[in-house]
Structure formats: structure tokens, C-alpha cells
Amino acid sequence: MNKLTIFGIAITVTIVVAYGAFVLLGAWIDGRRQAVRERGEHPVTTSSGNVEAREQQTRNDD
């Protein structure tokens, strides 16, 4: 195999791993939002990326 083929394989593997990580991150965040919904609260994603209940934020603001 020549260097161009090896480079192409390496780039393809890197892209597949990055895409997989992106999909898994989205599923993880969605799971956290779903857990908040199951408690009967409204999920909100904060600027730092945490998922909290909207009701919890209003309690903290008081």
C-alpha cells in the first residue's frame, strides 16, 4: 500500500471516530433531558452544558 492509501484510511477512521463521539454525546445529553422530563419537570440546558430543571432555576433565583 502506498502512503496516499494509508493517509486516506487514517483520515476516514478519524472522521468516523469523531462523528461517533458527536452522536454519543448527543444521545447522552438527550438521556439527561429525558430523565428530567420523566420527573415531570421542564429540562433546560445551561450555558455550561448542564441539564437542569427550569423549576430548579426559578427556585435558585428566589
N, C-alpha and C positions, 0 to 999 in steps of 0.2 A: 504494500500500500504506500502511496506517496504522501507527502506532507499535506497536500491540499485535502485529501480524503480524511486524514486523521483530524485536521483542523475542523472540517465540516462536521464530523462526528462529535467532536468536543463541543462545538457551538450548539449543535442540536440537543445534546444531553443537558447542557447548561440552561438552555431555554425551557426544556421540558421540566427540569427541576424547579426553576423559578416560577413557572406557570402553576405547577403543582402546589408549591408553597403558597402562592396567592389564593388558589382555590381553597386550600385547607384553612387559611386564615379567615376567609370569608365565612366558611362553614362554622368555624369556632365562634366568631362574633355573632352569627345568626343563632347559634345554640344558646349563647348567653342571653340574647334578646328574647328568645322563646321561653327561657326559664323565668324571666321577669313577667312575660305575658301570662304564663300559667299561674302565677301568684295573683293575677287579677290587676296588675299594675301596668303602666304605660312606659315602655323602655325608651330611654334617651341615651344617645352616645355622646359622651363629653368630648371636649377638645383634646383631651389626653388619650382618648380611645377607650375609656372605660364605659361599661354599660351600667346605667343606674336607672332606678325608677323615677319618673317625673315627680311622683308624690314624695319621694325621699328628698329631692332637691328643694321642694317647697317647704318641707319641714325644717331643713337646714337653713333656709333663708330667713325664717321667723326669728 
